[in-house]
Amino acid sequence: MTDSSETLSNLLHEQRRFEPPRDFTASANVGAATYEQSEADRLVFWAEQAQRLQWESPWSEVLQWRPPFAKWFVGGTLNASVNCVDRHVAAGHGEQVAIHFEGEPGDTRTITYAELLEQVCRAANALTELGIEKGDRVAIYLPMIPEAVVAMLACARIGAPHSVVFGGFSSQALYDRIVDAEAKLVITSDGGYRRGAPSALKPAVDEALAKGRTTVEHVLVVVRTGQEIDWVDGRDVRWAEALERQPAKHEAPAHDAEHPLYILYTSGTTGKPKGILHTTGGYLTQVSYTHHAVFDLKPDSDVYWCAADIGWVTGHSYIVYGPLSNRATVVMYEGTPDTPHRGRWWELIAKYRVSILYCAPTAIRTFMKWGSDIPAQHDLSSLRLLGSVGEPINPEAWIWYRKVIGGDRTPVVDTWWQTETGAIMISPLPGVTSTKPGSATRPLPGIGADVVDNEGRPVPNGGGGFLVLTEPWPSMLRGIWGDDARYTETYWSRFPEQGYYFAGDGAKKDEDGDLWLLGRVDDVMNVSGHRISTTEVESALVSHPRVAEAAVVGATDPTTGQAIVAFVILRGGGDSDEGELLVRQLRDHVATEIGPIAKPRQIMLVPELPKTRSGKIMRRLLRDVAENRQLGDVTTLADSSVMDLIQAKLPTAAAED
Ligand code: PRX
């Protein structure tokens, strides 16, 4: 957990309350009565929400629950791409802007729903021409450009599950994901713009495919930067050419509600990332409903910006499927917040008159650090709602967000969910809920969540424990790709008697019963809202020839929430003279193995690691060291002098980016 108990008790005594503004409540999409309606009959409630979508044929049963396997809207058929695009055009909204794209260098593209439809149809035809059939997996490794959205919707259209791999992942990570999903096609680009310069992407695909045999037949390449790239004739195909020669229309087939929509890999407690599987009907129902209810989207007047990357679940659910199914006008920005200057986001909000902003606490804390005078130079008066996601938001950041960005008038919704849940599960409703800075408040209508003790008993108000989900929900993961046993073991074996889904998060209930999410209770770190497992980084470190053993912990960090700190024992003993250089090499090695996001903030070269008598590394003690705290109880150590040895060696070379 990220908070010490002292901060925690401060948190829980947070007295500030913010009522929804009266005019917001008056015109809110969802009112207080929804809670009672959903409690009266959960399945009826979800069936009503599913009716917001366009179905080709009706379902016969809302939920078929054979724990832990669920089927929602059994027998119903629909097409996710039709729901996100065609039906809006058919209803006369073809001229509405679907995407305002802003490239990092300042180039822009405005794409209407009619244009998006044409692009998606051409792309669907191109995929078919490349031999992609229903059920085939397609890896998408792209920067934040509109083609990423088009590619996802084209896959959804023909029923080929996509597996989007974050563009910041290394070629090794890409290879692992291609192999696990047995992808037949990779969609990538020559590169993208990052921090004021073109950065390459295609070489990582070439490298990945050279690592071993894969099932990939073609690589579809978007030209974004025009930089020189290697070309494999016969395998590589240019996106623009492939689309150009296609008809602008495509007859979308209806897919079963349970047809796989996508796989998205996320870190678990072991080294191997899990391919989280989402299907079509239930997923689309819940992302669409939650986007409508939590963000209060008014399709005719709002401009909505979710500043996540398409490579994470937030991008899937709240840039693509949720907003587009609700006919939102979305802003999509390619680059970093400080290129070419630290006011870029606020400039974009003023330019596009953004009314709803959704981002992560890490970004908010970074902006706080940069100073309130920067947003103050821009007109942010169009904003009417702010959202937060990905990690616990500290009250100070919450208040700053509301005050400095939201002009003290916008509701703030802190939304808790996971890759596995597919959609928001715990969040205030902006026109209904009285909010508290730092609390995600309560489960959304139709969702069952609780905080339980070790035995699975609900804790009373004021108590803390593990967050569980008590009822199946429409957008729940349907499994881990190719590994049902791991699915059952990871999520459903912690509280088998009660049949609860174990989220892996610690949580508290305050005196009013509101929920406060406290961070992971397993070996998963949360760095800038990104999930990284300690074992994944440890495996990367020990794959370096100089490393004999490594232990990794997530240490509290004022900006990124947690930061990766590694303790490393060198092979053949370390020489502190070479320390600094080696530490740099090891950090780079982790970036090559996983991606720059997994680079440890600090690596300490140590002679020993603290272990229990059974050989388990005591990360708790390492966390104490990493956070510069007094050591906790050392009595269970096999050799209690180890900590003296480690501390005598510190501080060693620390590296900052
Ligand atoms: O620990 C919780 C944290 O992020 C984890 C899920 O990570 P991921 O699957 O990458 O999805 C992130 C975006 C949905 C959770 O187990 N988390 C997410 N949202 C919050 C949060 N922690 C506290 N408050 C939140 N609002």
Boltz pocket constraint, residues with backbone or C-beta under 6 A from the ligand:
constraints:
  - pocket:
      binder: B
      contacts: [[A, 266], [A, 313], [A, 314], [A, 388], [A, 389], [A, 390], [A, 391], [A, 392], [A, 393], [A, 414], [A, 415], [A, 416], [A, 417], [A, 418], [A, 419], [A, 420], [A, 440], [A, 503], [A, 504], [A, 505], [A, 517], [A, 518], [A, 519], [A, 520], [A, 526], [A, 529], [A, 530], [A, 531]]
      max_distance: 6.0
